[in-house]
């Protein structure tokens, strides 16, 4: 069933209806060729998800009556923030799409010493808007209750600061020969640092990786350096592995 994330102001308590507007109205009317009486799911992306029945369609907006409040049970119990050093090309779009499908709560793009892509602040707003749209579409496709937040690009120092707000912060480092991811997850769970409602930040370097200096700075700032195994993963693969392993260990896939 089609699903749309709507801003809270498009939920109308007095009439127990919602209005679907803009691109979503176009998609519903023109692409899906919806008719009066058809049902779709609408979410405010925070704490409310409803089944609605279309009552009126016109070019720019669709009105639908709320017929049922739905359970919000599609989100992971732990909030995972993927901190990704800006990769080349459109890899960030892939990371956002796949990370959203798997269940990431936030994406924190950042710049590090070996970030190759030229960062242009003027293009930031447009790019973040495009990334946020990708997150919304991936969240709709994945039947999530929430759309992950795409934050603005951080400098390295700003990321180290931001990470202090997470309950656990890991930096993925292929040269880490001590701490493997699985025991790191298990000891954090045992210590109560990972449990429902907690935030876990997973940082991944660019194509050229992190410098030793950056790893040292990250550890001084409270990160733990973790290995994702003996193979070198592409920058766009690493966060997916970390995210999936964490969810496996926290029971998102059962057990
Ligand atoms: N230094 C790597 C090399 O020799 O090709 C390049 C970095 S790798 C392509 C990109 C990022 O993915 C790294 O900065 C790291 O964050 C993460 N990564 C890749 N493989 C990893 C592994 N086995 N363990 C931990 N992190 C890994």
py3Dmol code that shows the C-alpha trace and the ligand (Angstrom):
import py3Dmol

protein = """\
ATOM      1  CA  UNK A   1       0.000   0.000   0.000  1.00  0.00           C
ATOM      2  CA  UNK A   2       1.271   3.462  -0.905  1.00  0.00           C
ATOM      3  CA  UNK A   3       2.679   5.462   2.015  1.00  0.00           C
ATOM      4  CA  UNK A   4       3.358   9.172   2.373  1.00  0.00           C
ATOM      5  CA  UNK A   5       5.125  11.240   5.002  1.00  0.00           C
ATOM      6  CA  UNK A   6       3.188  14.456   5.609  1.00  0.00           C
ATOM      7  CA  UNK A   7       4.083  17.482   7.742  1.00  0.00           C
ATOM      8  CA  UNK A   8       1.938  17.624  10.944  1.00  0.00           C
ATOM      9  CA  UNK A   9      -0.001  20.644   9.605  1.00  0.00           C
ATOM     10  CA  UNK A  10      -1.508  18.397   6.904  1.00  0.00           C
ATOM     11  CA  UNK A  11      -3.259  16.341   9.571  1.00  0.00           C
ATOM     12  CA  UNK A  12      -6.608  18.022  10.433  1.00  0.00           C
ATOM     13  CA  UNK A  13      -7.975  16.997  13.865  1.00  0.00           C
ATOM     14  CA  UNK A  14     -11.269  18.887  13.495  1.00  0.00           C
ATOM     15  CA  UNK A  15     -12.300  17.011  10.360  1.00  0.00           C
ATOM     16  CA  UNK A  16     -10.264  13.850  10.993  1.00  0.00           C
ATOM     17  CA  UNK A  17      -8.777  14.174   7.514  1.00  0.00           C
ATOM     18  CA  UNK A  18      -5.357  14.649   5.912  1.00  0.00           C
ATOM     19  CA  UNK A  19      -4.366  16.608   2.828  1.00  0.00           C
ATOM     20  CA  UNK A  20      -1.716  15.196   0.522  1.00  0.00           C
ATOM     21  CA  UNK A  21      -0.088  17.950  -1.540  1.00  0.00           C
ATOM     22  CA  UNK A  22       2.684  18.766  -4.022  1.00  0.00           C
ATOM     23  CA  UNK A  23       4.776  15.910  -5.443  1.00  0.00           C
ATOM     24  CA  UNK A  24       2.927  13.385  -3.282  1.00  0.00           C
ATOM     25  CA  UNK A  25      -0.460  14.495  -4.666  1.00  0.00           C
ATOM     26  CA  UNK A  26       0.954  14.319  -8.187  1.00  0.00           C
ATOM     27  CA  UNK A  27       2.369  10.843  -7.551  1.00  0.00           C
ATOM     28  CA  UNK A  28      -0.891   9.612  -6.055  1.00  0.00           C
ATOM     29  CA  UNK A  29      -3.157  11.112  -8.712  1.00  0.00           C
ATOM     30  CA  UNK A  30      -1.098  10.922 -11.898  1.00  0.00           C
ATOM     31  CA  UNK A  31       1.338   8.054 -11.323  1.00  0.00           C
ATOM     32  CA  UNK A  32      -0.723   5.756  -9.109  1.00  0.00           C
ATOM     33  CA  UNK A  33      -3.987   6.885 -10.781  1.00  0.00           C
ATOM     34  CA  UNK A  34      -5.707   6.727  -7.401  1.00  0.00           C
ATOM     35  CA  UNK A  35      -9.474   7.193  -7.177  1.00  0.00           C
ATOM     36  CA  UNK A  36     -11.921   8.281  -4.504  1.00  0.00           C
ATOM     37  CA  UNK A  37     -12.308   5.384  -2.050  1.00  0.00           C
ATOM     38  CA  UNK A  38      -8.730   4.143  -2.446  1.00  0.00           C
ATOM     39  CA  UNK A  39      -6.739   3.725   0.785  1.00  0.00           C
ATOM     40  CA  UNK A  40      -3.167   4.845   1.550  1.00  0.00           C
ATOM     41  CA  UNK A  41      -1.044   5.192   4.688  1.00  0.00           C
ATOM     42  CA  UNK A  42       0.063   8.599   5.956  1.00  0.00           C
ATOM     43  CA  UNK A  43       2.637   9.254   8.643  1.00  0.00           C
ATOM     44  CA  UNK A  44       3.720  12.486  10.340  1.00  0.00           C
ATOM     45  CA  UNK A  45       7.202  10.982  10.510  1.00  0.00           C
ATOM     46  CA  UNK A  46       7.346  11.302  14.283  1.00  0.00           C
ATOM     47  CA  UNK A  47       4.607   9.653  16.326  1.00  0.00           C
ATOM     48  CA  UNK A  48       1.516   9.090  14.198  1.00  0.00           C
ATOM     49  CA  UNK A  49       0.640   6.781  11.311  1.00  0.00           C
ATOM     50  CA  UNK A  50      -2.903   6.461   9.910  1.00  0.00           C
ATOM     51  CA  UNK A  51      -4.794   4.524   7.272  1.00  0.00           C
ATOM     52  CA  UNK A  52      -6.791   7.001   5.162  1.00  0.00           C
ATOM     53  CA  UNK A  53      -9.455   6.713   2.467  1.00  0.00           C
ATOM     54  CA  UNK A  54      -9.349   9.217  -0.399  1.00  0.00           C
ATOM     55  CA  UNK A  55     -12.437  11.431  -0.404  1.00  0.00           C
ATOM     56  CA  UNK A  56     -11.437  14.083  -2.955  1.00  0.00           C
ATOM     57  CA  UNK A  57      -8.810  14.424  -5.667  1.00  0.00           C
ATOM     58  CA  UNK A  58      -7.906  17.526  -7.555  1.00  0.00           C
ATOM     59  CA  UNK A  59      -4.783  18.657  -9.416  1.00  0.00           C
ATOM     60  CA  UNK A  60      -2.695  19.977  -6.526  1.00  0.00           C
ATOM     61  CA  UNK A  61      -4.133  18.237  -3.493  1.00  0.00           C
ATOM     62  CA  UNK A  62      -5.826  15.059  -2.321  1.00  0.00           C
ATOM     63  CA  UNK A  63      -8.118  14.955   0.711  1.00  0.00           C
ATOM     64  CA  UNK A  64      -8.568  11.717   2.631  1.00  0.00           C
ATOM     65  CA  UNK A  65     -10.492  10.675   5.729  1.00  0.00           C
ATOM     66  CA  UNK A  66      -8.622   9.040   8.595  1.00  0.00           C
ATOM     67  CA  UNK A  67     -10.085   5.558   9.031  1.00  0.00           C
ATOM     68  CA  UNK A  68      -7.612   3.917  11.428  1.00  0.00           C
ATOM     69  CA  UNK A  69      -4.653   4.732  13.708  1.00  0.00           C
ATOM     70  CA  UNK A  70      -1.781   2.328  12.920  1.00  0.00           C
ATOM     71  CA  UNK A  71       0.917   0.894  15.175  1.00  0.00           C
ATOM     72  CA  UNK A  72       4.349   2.559  14.910  1.00  0.00           C
ATOM     73  CA  UNK A  73       6.485  -0.572  15.058  1.00  0.00           C
ATOM     74  CA  UNK A  74       8.780  -0.321  12.047  1.00  0.00           C
ATOM     75  CA  UNK A  75      11.607   1.589  13.714  1.00  0.00           C
ATOM     76  CA  UNK A  76      14.745   0.074  15.231  1.00  0.00           C
ATOM     77  CA  UNK A  77      14.954   0.147  19.027  1.00  0.00           C
ATOM     78  CA  UNK A  78      18.418   1.795  18.895  1.00  0.00           C
ATOM     79  CA  UNK A  79      19.003   5.082  17.023  1.00  0.00           C
ATOM     80  CA  UNK A  80      21.999   4.631  14.729  1.00  0.00           C
ATOM     81  CA  UNK A  81      23.686   7.742  13.320  1.00  0.00           C
ATOM     82  CA  UNK A  82      25.836   7.055  10.260  1.00  0.00           C
ATOM     83  CA  UNK A  83      28.701   9.561  10.108  1.00  0.00           C
ATOM     84  CA  UNK A  84      30.124   9.378   6.599  1.00  0.00           C
ATOM     85  CA  UNK A  85      33.165  11.222   5.257  1.00  0.00           C
ATOM     86  CA  UNK A  86      31.906  12.699   1.980  1.00  0.00           C
ATOM     87  CA  UNK A  87      32.564  10.131  -0.760  1.00  0.00           C
ATOM     88  CA  UNK A  88      33.059  10.837  -4.460  1.00  0.00           C
ATOM     89  CA  UNK A  89      30.273  10.909  -7.027  1.00  0.00           C
ATOM     90  CA  UNK A  90      26.775   9.840  -6.003  1.00  0.00           C
ATOM     91  CA  UNK A  91      27.892   7.232  -3.447  1.00  0.00           C
ATOM     92  CA  UNK A  92      26.342   9.299  -0.652  1.00  0.00           C
ATOM     93  CA  UNK A  93      22.947   8.816  -2.290  1.00  0.00           C
ATOM     94  CA  UNK A  94      23.482   5.029  -2.220  1.00  0.00           C
ATOM     95  CA  UNK A  95      24.593   5.167   1.435  1.00  0.00           C
ATOM     96  CA  UNK A  96      21.516   7.189   2.386  1.00  0.00           C
ATOM     97  CA  UNK A  97      19.136   4.956   0.435  1.00  0.00           C
ATOM     98  CA  UNK A  98      20.519   1.653   1.759  1.00  0.00           C
ATOM     99  CA  UNK A  99      21.123   2.954   5.263  1.00  0.00           C
ATOM    100  CA  UNK A 100      17.505   4.145   5.379  1.00  0.00           C
ATOM    101  CA  UNK A 101      16.176   0.787   4.207  1.00  0.00           C
ATOM    102  CA  UNK A 102      18.196  -0.994   6.914  1.00  0.00           C
ATOM    103  CA  UNK A 103      17.004   1.447   9.589  1.00  0.00           C
ATOM    104  CA  UNK A 104      19.516   4.238  10.284  1.00  0.00           C
ATOM    105  CA  UNK A 105      18.039   7.200  12.184  1.00  0.00           C
ATOM    106  CA  UNK A 106      20.433   9.972  11.074  1.00  0.00           C
ATOM    107  CA  UNK A 107      23.177  10.691   8.570  1.00  0.00           C
ATOM    108  CA  UNK A 108      26.048  13.023   9.490  1.00  0.00           C
ATOM    109  CA  UNK A 109      28.157  13.853   6.421  1.00  0.00           C
ATOM    110  CA  UNK A 110      31.579  15.207   7.352  1.00  0.00           C
ATOM    111  CA  UNK A 111      34.910  16.298   5.914  1.00  0.00           C
ATOM    112  CA  UNK A 112      38.155  14.570   6.907  1.00  0.00           C
ATOM    113  CA  UNK A 113      41.751  14.939   5.791  1.00  0.00           C
ATOM    114  CA  UNK A 114      41.497  12.542   2.865  1.00  0.00           C
ATOM    115  CA  UNK A 115      38.006  13.519   1.732  1.00  0.00           C
ATOM    116  CA  UNK A 116      38.536  13.791  -2.009  1.00  0.00           C
ATOM    117  CA  UNK A 117      35.333  15.498  -3.109  1.00  0.00           C
ATOM    118  CA  UNK A 118      35.592  19.283  -3.344  1.00  0.00           C
ATOM    119  CA  UNK A 119      33.144  20.658  -0.771  1.00  0.00           C
ATOM    120  CA  UNK A 120      31.183  23.650  -2.078  1.00  0.00           C
ATOM    121  CA  UNK A 121      29.158  25.303   0.702  1.00  0.00           C
ATOM    122  CA  UNK A 122      27.013  27.135  -1.883  1.00  0.00           C
ATOM    123  CA  UNK A 123      25.719  23.786  -3.165  1.00  0.00           C
ATOM    124  CA  UNK A 124      25.122  22.471   0.364  1.00  0.00           C
ATOM    125  CA  UNK A 125      21.437  23.450   0.679  1.00  0.00           C
ATOM    126  CA  UNK A 126      20.501  21.958  -2.690  1.00  0.00           C
ATOM    127  CA  UNK A 127      22.467  18.768  -2.037  1.00  0.00           C
ATOM    128  CA  UNK A 128      21.053  18.272   1.461  1.00  0.00           C
ATOM    129  CA  UNK A 129      17.557  18.813   0.029  1.00  0.00           C
ATOM    130  CA  UNK A 130      18.205  16.092  -2.591  1.00  0.00           C
ATOM    131  CA  UNK A 131      19.608  13.714   0.038  1.00  0.00           C
ATOM    132  CA  UNK A 132      16.626  14.358   2.325  1.00  0.00           C
ATOM    133  CA  UNK A 133      14.276  13.515  -0.583  1.00  0.00           C
ATOM    134  CA  UNK A 134      16.168  10.239  -1.139  1.00  0.00           C
ATOM    135  CA  UNK A 135      15.793   9.426   2.555  1.00  0.00           C
ATOM    136  CA  UNK A 136      12.040  10.172   2.422  1.00  0.00           C
ATOM    137  CA  UNK A 137      11.495   7.980  -0.661  1.00  0.00           C
ATOM    138  CA  UNK A 138      13.581   5.141   0.798  1.00  0.00           C
ATOM    139  CA  UNK A 139      11.669   5.380   4.104  1.00  0.00           C
ATOM    140  CA  UNK A 140       8.335   5.216   2.231  1.00  0.00           C
ATOM    141  CA  UNK A 141       9.504   2.202   0.245  1.00  0.00           C
ATOM    142  CA  UNK A 142      10.796   0.498   3.424  1.00  0.00           C
ATOM    143  CA  UNK A 143       7.485   1.168   5.248  1.00  0.00           C
ATOM    144  CA  UNK A 144       9.304   2.989   7.993  1.00  0.00           C
ATOM    145  CA  UNK A 145       7.502   5.195  10.500  1.00  0.00           C
ATOM    146  CA  UNK A 146      10.178   7.868  10.385  1.00  0.00           C
ATOM    147  CA  UNK A 147      12.323   9.584   7.789  1.00  0.00           C
ATOM    148  CA  UNK A 148      16.024   9.692   8.767  1.00  0.00           C
ATOM    149  CA  UNK A 149      17.417  13.168   9.308  1.00  0.00           C
ATOM    150  CA  UNK A 150      20.227  14.305   6.961  1.00  0.00           C
ATOM    151  CA  UNK A 151      22.363  16.761   8.902  1.00  0.00           C
ATOM    152  CA  UNK A 152      24.532  19.499   7.405  1.00  0.00           C
ATOM    153  CA  UNK A 153      28.159  18.749   6.568  1.00  0.00           C
ATOM    154  CA  UNK A 154      30.438  18.767   9.644  1.00  0.00           C
ATOM    155  CA  UNK A 155      34.116  19.619   9.782  1.00  0.00           C
ATOM    156  CA  UNK A 156      36.274  16.948  11.445  1.00  0.00           C
ATOM    157  CA  UNK A 157      36.423  18.906  14.688  1.00  0.00           C
ATOM    158  CA  UNK A 158      32.657  19.488  14.665  1.00  0.00           C
ATOM    159  CA  UNK A 159      32.053  15.772  14.162  1.00  0.00           C
ATOM    160  CA  UNK A 160      34.230  14.895  17.160  1.00  0.00           C
ATOM    161  CA  UNK A 161      32.149  17.325  19.194  1.00  0.00           C
ATOM    162  CA  UNK A 162      28.780  16.082  17.875  1.00  0.00           C
ATOM    163  CA  UNK A 163      29.740  12.468  18.621  1.00  0.00           C
ATOM    164  CA  UNK A 164      29.857  13.282  22.337  1.00  0.00           C
ATOM    165  CA  UNK A 165      26.030  13.452  22.216  1.00  0.00           C
ATOM    166  CA  UNK A 166      25.802   9.779  21.240  1.00  0.00           C
ATOM    167  CA  UNK A 167      25.825   7.052  23.877  1.00  0.00           C
ATOM    168  CA  UNK A 168      28.380   5.034  21.885  1.00  0.00           C
ATOM    169  CA  UNK A 169      30.715   6.221  19.095  1.00  0.00           C
ATOM    170  CA  UNK A 170      32.677   3.824  16.900  1.00  0.00           C
ATOM    171  CA  UNK A 171      35.158   4.763  14.200  1.00  0.00           C
ATOM    172  CA  UNK A 172      35.578   2.049  11.580  1.00  0.00           C
ATOM    173  CA  UNK A 173      39.284   1.477  10.989  1.00  0.00           C
ATOM    174  CA  UNK A 174      40.593  -1.233   8.700  1.00  0.00           C
ATOM    175  CA  UNK A 175      43.998  -1.240  10.452  1.00  0.00           C
ATOM    176  CA  UNK A 176      42.399  -1.874  13.858  1.00  0.00           C
ATOM    177  CA  UNK A 177      43.866  -5.218  14.918  1.00  0.00           C
ATOM    178  CA  UNK A 178      42.518  -5.328  18.430  1.00  0.00           C
ATOM    179  CA  UNK A 179      38.838  -4.480  18.705  1.00  0.00           C
ATOM    180  CA  UNK A 180      36.507  -6.370  16.382  1.00  0.00           C
ATOM    181  CA  UNK A 181      32.944  -5.115  15.925  1.00  0.00           C
ATOM    182  CA  UNK A 182      31.067  -8.068  17.419  1.00  0.00           C
ATOM    183  CA  UNK A 183      32.741  -8.023  20.872  1.00  0.00           C
ATOM    184  CA  UNK A 184      32.507  -4.214  20.841  1.00  0.00           C
ATOM    185  CA  UNK A 185      28.736  -4.475  20.347  1.00  0.00           C
ATOM    186  CA  UNK A 186      28.343  -7.200  22.926  1.00  0.00           C
ATOM    187  CA  UNK A 187      30.343  -5.380  25.601  1.00  0.00           C
ATOM    188  CA  UNK A 188      28.401  -2.158  24.965  1.00  0.00           C
ATOM    189  CA  UNK A 189      25.128  -4.076  25.345  1.00  0.00           C
ATOM    190  CA  UNK A 190      26.389  -5.743  28.523  1.00  0.00           C
ATOM    191  CA  UNK A 191      27.384  -2.318  29.887  1.00  0.00           C
ATOM    192  CA  UNK A 192      23.906  -0.935  29.146  1.00  0.00           C
ATOM    193  CA  UNK A 193      25.336   1.596  26.670  1.00  0.00           C
ATOM    194  CA  UNK A 194      23.268   0.013  23.915  1.00  0.00           C
ATOM    195  CA  UNK A 195      19.599  -0.512  24.728  1.00  0.00           C
ATOM    196  CA  UNK A 196      16.274   0.793  23.394  1.00  0.00           C
ATOM    197  CA  UNK A 197      16.329   4.560  23.016  1.00  0.00           C
ATOM    198  CA  UNK A 198      20.127   4.877  23.022  1.00  0.00           C
ATOM    199  CA  UNK A 199      22.110   6.514  20.210  1.00  0.00           C
ATOM    200  CA  UNK A 200      25.053   4.797  18.477  1.00  0.00           C
ATOM    201  CA  UNK A 201      27.293   6.712  16.051  1.00  0.00           C
ATOM    202  CA  UNK A 202      29.235   4.760  13.410  1.00  0.00           C
ATOM    203  CA  UNK A 203      31.896   6.809  11.559  1.00  0.00           C
ATOM    204  CA  UNK A 204      33.301   5.734   8.186  1.00  0.00           C
ATOM    205  CA  UNK A 205      36.211   7.306   6.344  1.00  0.00           C
ATOM    206  CA  UNK A 206      36.480   8.377   2.694  1.00  0.00           C
ATOM    207  CA  UNK A 207      37.944   6.345  -0.148  1.00  0.00           C
ATOM    208  CA  UNK A 208      41.433   7.155   1.158  1.00  0.00           C
ATOM    209  CA  UNK A 209      40.589   6.196   4.728  1.00  0.00           C
ATOM    210  CA  UNK A 210      41.351   7.945   8.038  1.00  0.00           C
ATOM    211  CA  UNK A 211      44.852   9.096   8.952  1.00  0.00           C
ATOM    212  CA  UNK A 212      46.489   7.650  12.073  1.00  0.00           C
ATOM    213  CA  UNK A 213      46.267  11.136  13.554  1.00  0.00           C
ATOM    214  CA  UNK A 214      42.491  11.182  13.008  1.00  0.00           C
ATOM    215  CA  UNK A 215      42.079   7.795  14.672  1.00  0.00           C
ATOM    216  CA  UNK A 216      44.080   9.064  17.653  1.00  0.00           C
ATOM    217  CA  UNK A 217      42.021  12.275  17.845  1.00  0.00           C
ATOM    218  CA  UNK A 218      38.806  10.268  17.602  1.00  0.00           C
ATOM    219  CA  UNK A 219      39.849   7.939  20.433  1.00  0.00           C
ATOM    220  CA  UNK A 220      40.788  10.943  22.568  1.00  0.00           C
ATOM    221  CA  UNK A 221      37.292  12.300  21.847  1.00  0.00           C
ATOM    222  CA  UNK A 222      35.661   9.113  23.096  1.00  0.00           C
ATOM    223  CA  UNK A 223      35.358   6.997  19.942  1.00  0.00           C
ATOM    224  CA  UNK A 224      36.324   3.325  19.944  1.00  0.00           C
ATOM    225  CA  UNK A 225      38.161   2.133  16.853  1.00  0.00           C
ATOM    226  CA  UNK A 226      36.612  -1.079  15.480  1.00  0.00           C
ATOM    227  CA  UNK A 227      37.456  -3.513  12.736  1.00  0.00           C
ATOM    228  CA  UNK A 228      34.739  -4.768  10.357  1.00  0.00           C
ATOM    229  CA  UNK A 229      36.777  -7.869   9.464  1.00  0.00           C
ATOM    230  CA  UNK A 230      39.872  -8.719   7.453  1.00  0.00           C
ATOM    231  CA  UNK A 231      38.772  -7.381   4.105  1.00  0.00           C
ATOM    232  CA  UNK A 232      38.961  -3.756   2.966  1.00  0.00           C
ATOM    233  CA  UNK A 233      35.404  -2.551   2.338  1.00  0.00           C
ATOM    234  CA  UNK A 234      34.543   0.310   0.008  1.00  0.00           C
ATOM    235  CA  UNK A 235      33.513   3.469   1.797  1.00  0.00           C
ATOM    236  CA  UNK A 236      29.917   2.957   0.642  1.00  0.00           C
ATOM    237  CA  UNK A 237      29.853  -0.619   2.011  1.00  0.00           C
ATOM    238  CA  UNK A 238      31.367  -0.126   5.456  1.00  0.00           C
ATOM    239  CA  UNK A 239      28.496   1.662   7.243  1.00  0.00           C
ATOM    240  CA  UNK A 240      25.989  -0.887   5.891  1.00  0.00           C
ATOM    241  CA  UNK A 241      28.041  -3.706   7.427  1.00  0.00           C
ATOM    242  CA  UNK A 242      28.335  -1.922  10.777  1.00  0.00           C
ATOM    243  CA  UNK A 243      24.643  -1.010  10.849  1.00  0.00           C
ATOM    244  CA  UNK A 244      23.465  -4.506   9.935  1.00  0.00           C
ATOM    245  CA  UNK A 245      25.760  -6.244  12.440  1.00  0.00           C
ATOM    246  CA  UNK A 246      24.577  -3.932  15.203  1.00  0.00           C
ATOM    247  CA  UNK A 247      20.919  -4.590  14.370  1.00  0.00           C
ATOM    248  CA  UNK A 248      21.584  -8.326  14.236  1.00  0.00           C
ATOM    249  CA  UNK A 249      23.059  -8.211  17.739  1.00  0.00           C
ATOM    250  CA  UNK A 250      20.288  -5.992  19.147  1.00  0.00           C
ATOM    251  CA  UNK A 251      17.594  -8.389  17.932  1.00  0.00           C
ATOM    252  CA  UNK A 252      16.145  -6.389  15.009  1.00  0.00           C
ATOM    253  CA  UNK A 253      16.214  -9.634  13.003  1.00  0.00           C
ATOM    254  CA  UNK A 254      14.820 -11.734  15.830  1.00  0.00           C
ATOM    255  CA  UNK A 255      16.591 -13.803  18.503  1.00  0.00           C
TER     256      UNK A 255
END
"""
ligand_1 = """\
27
LIG
N 42.683 2.443 3.830
C 41.763 1.776 2.920
C 42.536 1.038 1.825
O 43.628 0.625 2.135
O 42.028 0.909 0.718
C 40.847 2.789 2.304
C 39.709 3.117 3.234
S 38.261 2.175 2.981
C 38.084 2.150 1.290
C 37.040 3.379 3.426
C 36.555 3.335 4.869
O 35.794 2.156 5.077
C 37.627 3.317 5.933
O 38.055 4.616 6.246
C 36.920 2.657 7.091
O 36.163 3.628 7.811
C 35.985 1.685 6.413
N 36.498 0.321 6.323
C 36.769 -0.379 5.212
N 37.144 -1.645 5.504
C 37.129 -1.735 6.870
C 37.439 -2.776 7.793
N 37.826 -3.996 7.395
N 37.331 -2.519 9.119
C 36.944 -1.284 9.553
N 36.638 -0.258 8.719
C 36.733 -0.482 7.382
"""
view = py3Dmol.view(width=600, height=400)
view.addModel(protein, "pdb")
view.setStyle({"model": 0}, {"cartoon": {"style": "trace"}})
view.addModel(ligand_1, "xyz")
view.setStyle({"model": 1}, {"stick": {}})
view.zoomTo()
view.show()
